[in-house]
């Protein structure tokens, strides 16, 4: 009955004609800077949820929904979020309780303007991928109760940046974000997001037998047909915002996020030689599950008059995360070549007992913000945190970790001239360290939280009313996790990242919008036993220079047609933990266009793009481990968006 109800609601959405909702989306034209923006099916900018200044804010637990603390385990779908913004540098000024390595701030789907609306998207590519989605909003009580909801089904090969031919999965998703707004002082939003991924073919991971990269081999499908994983992602929650009085407001959110893997695989080629020969090993995992309850309550007092405004913020936030992992079975499939993809019979796996890992992090904070209209912005805060971790392993003694740090931050911005604003900030954090890599002996283990800090400063300059330049410097320090000489993923030392970042965004000339950014950095590793462990002084997989350019141009004589170009470039980077191997620099180019028109009286956009236009060849490297995977060849992608 519930499925029929959803199907009926979606049919009603598709049959109702109203103004445009998503056909006009253009991430380049919408970007406020070049540091990162996700809008609809596309992402642009220098940074993303898994990479900011050499680190991963998503792995670190620096995720927010509408500014509220959220411990994400299961992936959030586009049924419930419109996109995300990377808050780093000047965009963190005045942002309550920022975090080192940046913050990924998700925007919930818009509840609409009180009239029925719907968007249908049909997509094809890259490679075998294809699918469709229907999203819309039903005004159940006009002006008071809105129901944004949607459903999608795709044969997926992942995103443009990580997809590979042949490695498909079937993804079904249903989500809704109802909003109840009985008056101007109270808003309640719900989040219901369910995604099932099945028949997920496993991309092989390559580990070399010495200080060299894997040989260049033909790109294609080399996986095992039977190594198909299954995953469930579930996200539920509620957000309440209320104006309690003329001076006090409340924002609170509570969330549950689950990542459930009934079965998954790691297809490993170990000790790979320059002639592409290797030892073929498959790891099978069963019933891997991570669930988290998290939330935040924030009370804000607003005071001041004239040009001055003062905010006092009292905050409580926390998470309770429970993970079951381990029990893996490793099967040796014998010698093989990484580029042959010879199919083997499915082994019979024997699983062991699972490890139980419970992590709790709670904090209470107080912050103050002062704004001098048009002249200055200052904020400072302090947060007392309590961290505990209890691990029960079937083969090791029970382990307990705890920490009670006091973490502080301060940010400031000062208007220098009519066009220039200087900013600076210092932030301390207690962050997640992710999980041990698939090739580690402690694979899947949740690594301990880490004390981190970040300092940055810079200037934002308005070159024209439509074009902004941001230039800043930064320094970040946190523990360095990688494989030791016994293949255990653990903290080996401290990593210090420092550098310069530039952003240029806006309309350069009539009809031409750009979003460009550059990162120049040093990523140093220090520690007392690096030489003994075979660890180099440069962090793995960190290029000294990374640049992006996204540009879109609307044809003056055919304004319904726009062309776009994306260029991503990286310099050489250490491709082995001991820094002996250096990966060469690389550049990828994507070329595309949008055509806006009317289809049966509804606004529509046809989007086409060619990714990796020049068919650049290089090996992807694991973010924190020496695991190589093939980067995809030239790929074609397209979708049709129709707003009803």
C-alpha positions in Angstrom: 0.0 0.0 0.0 2.8 2.4 0.8 4.5 1.8 -2.6 1.2 2.4 -4.4 0.7 5.6 -2.5 4.2 6.9 -3.5 3.6 5.9 -7.1 0.3 7.7 -7.1 1.8 10.9 -5.7 4.6 10.9 -8.3 2.0 10.4 -11.0 0.2 13.5 -9.8 3.4 15.5 -9.7 4.2 14.5 -13.3 0.7 15.6 -14.5 0.8 19.1 -12.9 2.3 22.0 -14.9 3.9 24.8 -13.0 6.9 27.1 -13.2 10.5 25.8 -13.8 12.3 24.2 -10.8 15.6 22.6 -12.0 15.9 22.9 -15.7 17.6 26.3 -15.3 20.3 24.9 -12.9 23.8 26.0 -13.8 26.5 25.4 -11.1 29.1 27.7 -12.7 26.7 30.6 -12.8 25.5 29.8 -9.2 29.0 29.5 -7.6 30.1 32.1 -5.1 33.7 30.9 -5.3 35.8 28.3 -7.0 36.2 26.1 -3.9 33.3 23.7 -4.4 29.6 23.5 -5.2 27.3 20.6 -5.9 24.0 21.4 -7.7 21.8 18.6 -9.0 23.8 15.9 -10.9 27.0 18.0 -11.2 29.8 19.2 -9.0 32.4 21.9 -9.8 35.2 23.5 -8.0 38.6 22.8 -6.4 37.2 20.9 -3.4 34.5 18.4 -2.7 33.2 16.4 0.2 36.2 14.1 0.1 39.0 16.6 -0.6 39.7 20.0 1.0 43.2 21.2 1.4 44.6 17.7 1.3 42.1 16.1 3.7 38.6 14.7 3.6 35.9 16.7 5.6 33.4 13.9 5.0 35.8 11.3 6.5 36.6 13.7 9.3 32.9 13.9 10.3 32.6 17.6 9.3 29.2 17.2 7.8 26.2 19.5 8.4 22.6 19.6 7.2 21.3 23.1 7.0 24.2 24.1 9.3 23.4 21.4 12.0 25.8 18.6 13.0 25.2 15.3 11.2 27.2 12.1 11.5 26.8 10.7 8.0 27.2 7.0 7.4 24.8 6.2 4.6 24.9 8.3 1.5 22.4 11.2 1.1 20.5 11.0 -2.1 19.3 13.8 -4.4 15.8 13.0 -3.3 16.4 14.9 -0.1 19.3 17.3 -0.8 19.6 19.9 -3.6 23.3 20.1 -3.3 26.1 21.0 -0.9 28.6 23.9 -0.3 32.2 23.5 0.9 32.7 26.0 3.7 36.4 26.9 3.9 38.3 30.1 4.2 36.2 33.3 3.9 33.0 31.3 3.8 33.7 30.1 7.4 33.7 33.7 8.7 30.7 34.0 11.1 29.8 30.3 10.6 29.1 28.9 14.0 31.6 26.3 15.2 33.5 25.7 12.0 36.0 22.8 11.6 39.5 22.2 10.4 39.7 20.8 6.9 36.4 22.5 6.0 32.7 21.7 6.4 30.4 20.0 3.9 27.1 21.8 4.3 24.1 20.0 2.7 21.0 22.0 1.6 17.7 20.2 1.9 15.4 20.2 -1.1 13.3 23.3 -1.4 9.8 22.9 -0.2 8.5 25.0 -3.1 6.2 28.0 -3.2 2.9 26.4 -2.3 1.9 25.1 -5.7 2.4 21.5 -7.1 5.6 21.0 -9.0 7.5 18.2 -10.5 10.8 17.4 -12.3 11.6 14.4 -14.4 15.2 13.5 -15.3 16.3 10.8 -17.7 20.0 10.2 -17.9 22.4 8.1 -20.0 26.1 7.5 -19.5 28.9 7.3 -18.6 29.4 3.9 -20.2 26.6 1.5 -19.4 24.8 3.8 -16.9 21.2 4.9 -17.5 18.3 5.8 -15.3 15.5 8.1 -14.4 14.1 10.1 -11.5 10.9 11.9 -10.6 10.9 14.6 -7.9 8.3 17.2 -6.9 6.4 18.9 -4.2 2.8 18.3 -3.1 1.1 21.1 -1.1 -1.0 19.0 1.3 -2.1 22.1 3.2 -1.5 25.2 1.1 0.9 27.6 2.8 1.4 25.3 5.7 2.2 21.6 4.9 4.5 20.8 1.9 5.7 17.4 0.8 8.8 17.3 -1.4 9.3 13.7 -2.4 10.9 11.7 -5.2 12.1 8.3 -6.5 14.8 7.1 -8.8 16.2 4.0 -10.4 19.5 3.7 -12.1 21.9 1.3 -13.6 24.9 3.1 -12.3 28.7 3.2 -12.9 29.3 5.8 -10.2 30.0 9.5 -10.8 31.7 11.0 -13.8 35.0 11.2 -11.9 35.1 7.7 -10.5 33.1 5.5 -12.9 34.7 2.8 -15.0 33.3 0.7 -17.9 31.6 -2.5 -16.9 31.5 -1.9 -13.2 27.8 -1.4 -12.8 25.3 -1.5 -9.9 21.6 -1.2 -9.6 20.5 1.6 -7.4 16.9 2.3 -6.2 16.0 5.3 -4.1 13.0 6.9 -2.4 13.1 10.0 -0.3 11.0 12.8 1.1 11.6 16.0 3.1 8.2 17.2 4.4 7.9 20.7 5.8 5.3 22.0 8.2 5.2 25.7 8.7 2.1 26.6 10.7 3.2 30.2 11.1 6.2 32.5 10.5 7.8 31.6 13.8 8.0 27.8 13.6 9.2 25.4 10.9 9.5 21.6 11.1 11.2 19.5 8.5 11.5 15.8 8.2 14.1 13.6 6.3 13.3 10.2 5.0 15.9 8.7 2.6 16.2 5.0 1.6 18.6 3.7 -1.0 19.3 0.1 -2.0 22.3 -0.8 -4.1 22.5 -4.3 -5.6 24.6 -6.3 -8.1 27.5 -3.9 -7.4 30.5 -5.2 -9.4 33.8 -4.8 -7.7 36.6 -2.7 -9.2 40.0 -4.4 -8.7 42.6 -2.7 -6.6 46.3 -2.9 -7.5 49.2 -2.9 -5.1 52.7 -3.1 -6.6 55.6 -5.3 -5.5 58.1 -2.4 -5.4 58.8 1.3 -5.8 57.0 1.7 -9.1 53.5 2.4 -10.5 51.5 -0.4 -12.1 52.2 -0.8 -15.9 50.0 1.0 -18.4 47.5 -1.6 -19.6 44.4 -1.5 -21.7 41.5 0.0 -19.8 38.4 -2.2 -19.5 36.5 -4.6 -17.3 38.7 -7.0 -15.3 36.5 -7.8 -12.4 35.0 -11.0 -11.3 31.3 -11.3 -12.4 30.4 -13.1 -9.1 31.9 -10.4 -6.9 28.8 -8.3 -6.6 28.2 -6.4 -3.4 25.0 -5.2 -1.8 24.4 -2.1 0.3 21.5 -0.3 2.0 21.8 3.4 3.0 19.2 4.9 5.3 18.9 8.4 6.6 16.1 9.7 8.8 15.8 12.9 10.8 13.9 16.0 11.8 14.9 19.7 12.0 13.0 22.3 14.0 13.6 26.1 13.8 11.7 28.4 16.0 11.6 32.1 16.9 11.1 32.0 20.6 11.0 35.7 21.2 12.1 38.9 19.4 15.7 38.1 20.7 15.9 34.3 20.9 15.7 31.6 18.3 16.2 27.8 18.3 17.5 25.4 15.7 17.7 21.7 16.5 18.1 18.6 14.5 18.2 14.9 15.2 19.4 12.3 12.7 19.9 8.6 12.2 22.2 7.4 9.4 22.9 3.7 8.5 25.3 2.1 6.1 24.5 -1.7 5.9 26.6 -4.0 3.7 25.1 -7.5 3.8 28.0 -8.6 1.5 30.9 -6.8 -0.2 34.2 -7.7 -1.8 37.8 -6.3 -2.2 39.4 -7.6 -5.4 43.1 -7.3 -4.8 46.1 -7.8 -7.1 49.1 -8.0 -4.7 52.8 -7.8 -5.5 52.1 -6.6 -9.0 55.2 -6.6 -11.2 56.2 -4.3 -14.1 55.0 -7.0 -16.6 51.5 -6.8 -15.0 51.8 -10.2 -13.3 50.4 -10.3 -9.7 49.0 -12.5 -6.9 45.2 -12.4 -7.1 43.4 -12.3 -3.8 39.7 -11.7 -3.1 38.5 -10.5 0.3 34.8 -11.1 1.2 33.0 -9.3 4.0 29.6 -10.0 5.4 27.1 -8.1 7.6 29.3 -5.0 7.9 27.1 -2.4 9.5 27.6 1.1 10.8 24.8 3.1 12.3 24.8 6.5 14.0 22.5 8.7 16.0 23.5 12.3 16.0 22.1 15.8 16.5 22.5 19.3 17.6 20.5 21.9 19.6 21.4 25.5 19.2 20.0 28.5 21.0 20.8 31.9 19.6 20.3 35.3 21.1 20.1 38.3 18.8 20.9 41.8 20.2 22.0 45.2 19.0 20.7 48.3 17.3 21.8 50.5 14.5 24.9 49.3 12.7 25.8 46.8 15.4 24.5 43.3 15.8 25.5 40.7 18.5 24.7 37.0 18.6 25.2 34.7 21.5 25.1 31.0 20.7 24.7 28.1 23.2 25.1 24.7 21.6 25.0 21.0 22.4 25.8 18.3 19.9 26.8 14.7 19.7 26.8 11.3 18.1 26.6 7.7 19.1 28.1 5.4 16.4 27.9 1.6 16.5 29.9 -0.4 13.9 30.2 -4.1 13.3 33.1 -5.1 11.0 35.7 -7.7 10.4 35.1 -11.5 10.1 36.5 -11.3 6.6 37.6 -14.3 4.6 40.6 -14.0 2.2 40.9 -16.4 -0.7 44.0 -16.7 -2.9 43.0 -17.1 -6.5 46.6 -17.7 -7.6 48.9 -15.9 -10.1 47.2 -13.7 -12.6 47.8 -10.7 -14.9 46.0 -7.5 -13.9 44.8 -6.8 -17.5 43.4 -10.2 -18.4 40.3 -10.4 -16.3 40.1 -14.2 -16.4 36.9 -15.4 -14.7 37.3 -17.8 -11.8 34.7 -20.0 -10.0 33.2 -18.3 -7.0 35.0 -19.6 -3.9 33.2 -20.9 -0.8 33.8 -18.2 1.9 34.0 -19.0 5.6 33.3 -15.9 7.7 34.5 -15.3 11.3 33.1 -13.4 14.2 32.6 -9.6 13.9 34.3 -6.8 15.9 31.9 -4.5 17.8 33.0 -0.8 17.8 31.1 1.9 19.7 32.1 5.5 19.6 30.5 8.4 21.4 31.3 12.1 21.0 29.4 14.8 22.9 30.1 18.5 23.2 28.7 21.7 24.6 29.7 25.1 23.4 29.3 28.8 23.8 30.0 31.3 21.0 29.8 35.1 20.4 29.5 37.0 17.1 29.7 40.7 16.6 28.8 42.4 13.2 29.5 46.0 12.4 27.4 46.5 9.3 29.5 46.9 6.2 32.8 47.1 8.2 33.7 44.1 10.4 32.6 40.7 11.5 34.1 38.9 14.5 33.2 35.5 16.1 34.7 33.3 18.8 33.6 30.1 20.5 34.7 27.4 22.8 33.5 23.8 23.0 34.0 21.1 25.7 34.0 17.7 24.1 33.9 14.2 25.5 35.1 11.2 23.4 34.9 7.5 24.2 35.6 4.5 22.1 35.0 0.8 23.1 36.1 -2.0 20.9 35.3 -5.7 21.5 37.2 -7.9 19.1 36.9 -11.7 18.9 40.7 -12.2 18.8 42.0 -9.3 21.0 41.4 -7.9 24.5 38.7 -5.3 24.9 40.0 -1.8 24.2 38.9 1.6 25.5 39.9 5.1 24.5 38.8 8.4 25.9 39.5 12.0 25.5 38.1 15.3 26.9 39.5 18.2 24.9 38.5 21.8 25.1 38.4 23.1 21.5 38.2 26.8 20.5 37.8 28.9 17.3 37.8 32.5 16.2 37.1 34.1 12.9 37.2 37.7 11.7 36.6 39.8 8.6 37.4 43.5 8.1 36.3 45.7 5.3 39.4 47.4 3.9 37.9 49.3 1.0 34.7 49.4 -0.9 35.9 46.3 -2.9 38.3 44.5 -0.5 37.7 42.5 2.7 40.4 40.7 4.7 39.6 37.6 6.8 41.4 35.3 9.2 40.6 32.4 11.4 41.9 29.8 13.8 40.0 26.5 14.5 40.6 23.5 16.7 38.8 20.2 16.2 38.3 16.6 17.2 37.7 14.7 14.0 37.2 11.2 12.7 40.1 9.4 11.1 38.1 7.2 8.7 38.4 3.4 8.4 41.4 1.1 7.7 41.9 0.5 4.0 40.9 -2.7 2.3 44.5 -3.9 1.9 45.3 -3.5 5.6 45.4 -6.4 8.1 42.9 -4.4 10.2 40.7 -3.6 7.2 37.4 -1.9 8.0 38.4 -0.9 11.5 37.2 2.5 12.6 40.3 4.5 13.4 40.5 6.7 16.5 39.5 10.3 16.5 42.2 12.9 16.2 42.9 16.4 17.6 43.4 18.8 14.8 43.9 22.5 14.2 43.8 25.0 11.3 44.8 28.6 10.8 44.1 30.7 7.7 43.9 34.2 6.4 43.3 36.0 3.2 41.5 38.7 1.2 38.4 38.8 -0.9 38.4 41.4 -3.7 35.6 42.5 -5.9 37.2 43.1 -9.3 33.8 44.0 -10.7 30.3 43.8 -9.2 30.0 40.4 -10.9 33.5 39.0 -10.5 35.3 38.1 -7.2 38.9 37.1 -6.4 39.8 35.3 -3.2 43.4 34.8 -2.1 44.4 33.1 1.1 47.0 31.1 3.0 46.4 28.2 5.4 48.1 25.7 7.7 46.5 22.5 9.1 47.9 19.8 11.4 46.5 16.4 12.2 47.7 12.8 12.6 49.0 10.9 9.6 47.4 7.5 9.1 48.8 4.9 6.7 50.1 1.3 6.5 53.0 0.4 8.8 55.6 -2.3 8.0 53.2 -4.9 9.3 50.3 -3.8 7.0 48.4 -2.2 9.9 46.6 1.1 9.2 47.4 3.4 12.1 48.8 6.8 13.1 52.4 7.0 12.0 53.1 10.6 12.7 51.8 14.1 12.2 50.8 15.7 8.9 51.1 19.4 8.4 49.6 21.0 5.3 50.2 24.6 4.4 49.9 26.6 1.3 48.1 29.2 -0.9 44.7 29.0 -2.4 43.1 31.3 -5.1 39.6 31.6 -6.3 38.1 33.5 -9.2 34.3 33.4 -9.8 31.6 35.3 -11.5 30.9 36.9 -14.9 34.2 37.7 -16.6 32.5 39.3 -19.6 29.0 39.4 -21.0 27.6 35.8 -21.3 30.8 34.2 -19.9 30.9 32.9 -16.3 33.9 31.2 -14.7 34.7 29.4 -11.5 38.4 28.8 -11.2 40.7 27.9 -8.3 44.3 26.9 -7.5 45.8 25.2 -4.5 49.6 25.3 -4.0 50.7 23.4 -0.9 53.2 21.6 1.1 52.1 18.3 2.8 54.8 17.3 5.2 54.9 14.3 7.5 56.9 14.2 10.7 57.3 11.6 13.4 60.0 9.8 15.5 60.0 6.5 13.6 59.3 7.4 10.0 62.6 5.9 8.7 62.0 2.6 10.5 58.5 2.3 9.1 59.6 3.3 5.6 57.6 6.5 5.6 58.6 9.4 3.5 58.4 13.1 4.5 55.7 13.9 2.0 52.1 12.8 2.4 50.9 10.1 0.0 48.9 11.2 -3.0 49.2 14.9 -2.3 50.0 17.1 -5.3 51.8 20.3 -4.7 49.7 22.1 -7.3 46.0 21.5 -8.1 44.0 23.7 -10.4 40.5 23.7 -11.7 38.7 25.9 -14.3 34.9 25.7 -15.0 33.5 28.1 -17.6 30.1 28.4 -19.3 29.3 30.7 -22.3 25.8 31.5 -23.5 25.7 32.2 -27.2 24.5 35.8 -27.7 22.5 34.9 -30.9 21.1 31.7 -29.4 20.7 32.4 -25.7 19.0 29.0 -25.2 22.3 27.3 -25.9 25.4 27.4 -23.7 28.7 25.7 -24.0 30.9 24.7 -21.0 34.5 23.7 -20.4 36.0 22.0 -17.3 39.8 21.6 -16.9 41.4 19.8 -13.9 45.2 19.7 -13.5 47.5 18.3 -10.9 51.3 18.3 -10.5 53.4 15.3 -9.6 52.7 13.6 -6.3 54.2 10.8 -4.1 52.7 7.5 -5.2 54.4 5.4 -2.6 54.4 5.7 1.2 58.2 6.0 1.2 58.1 8.7 -1.5 60.4 6.9 -3.9 57.6 6.7 -6.6 56.4 9.9 -8.1 53.3 9.9 -10.2 53.6 12.2 -13.3 51.4 15.4 -13.6 48.1 15.1 -15.4 45.3 17.2 -17.0 41.8 16.1 -17.7 39.3 18.1 -19.9 35.5 17.9 -20.1 33.5 19.7 -22.8 29.8 20.0 -22.8 26.7 22.1 -23.4 23.1 22.8 -22.4 20.1 23.5 -24.6 17.1 25.0 -23.0 13.7 24.6 -24.7 10.0 23.8 -24.1 8.7 20.3 -24.2 4.9 20.0 -24.2 4.7 23.5 -22.7 7.2 22.7 -19.9 10.7 24.1 -19.4 13.3 21.5 -20.4 17.1 21.3 -20.6 19.2 18.8 -22.6 22.6 18.4 -21.1 25.5 16.7 -22.9 29.1 16.3 -21.8 32.3 14.5 -22.8 34.5 13.7 -19.9 38.3 13.0 -20.2 38.1 14.5 -23.6 41.8 13.8 -24.4 41.6 10.2 -23.1 44.3 10.9 -20.5 45.7 7.8 -18.9 46.8 7.6 -15.2 46.3 5.5 -12.2 44.1 6.7 -9.3 45.7 6.3 -6.0 44.0 5.7 -2.6 43.6 8.8 -0.6 45.4 7.4 2.5 46.8 4.1 1.2 49.0 2.9 -1.7 46.1 1.2 -3.6 45.9 1.9 -7.3 42.8 1.7 -9.5 42.3 2.6 -13.2 41.1 6.1 -14.1 38.3 5.9 -16.7 38.8 6.5 -20.4 36.9 9.0 -22.5 33.2 9.0 -21.3 30.0 10.4 -22.6 27.2 11.7 -20.4 23.8 13.2 -21.0 20.5 13.9 -19.3 17.2 15.5 -20.1 15.5 17.6 -17.3 11.8 18.6 -17.6 10.0 20.8 -15.1 6.3 20.4 -14.7 
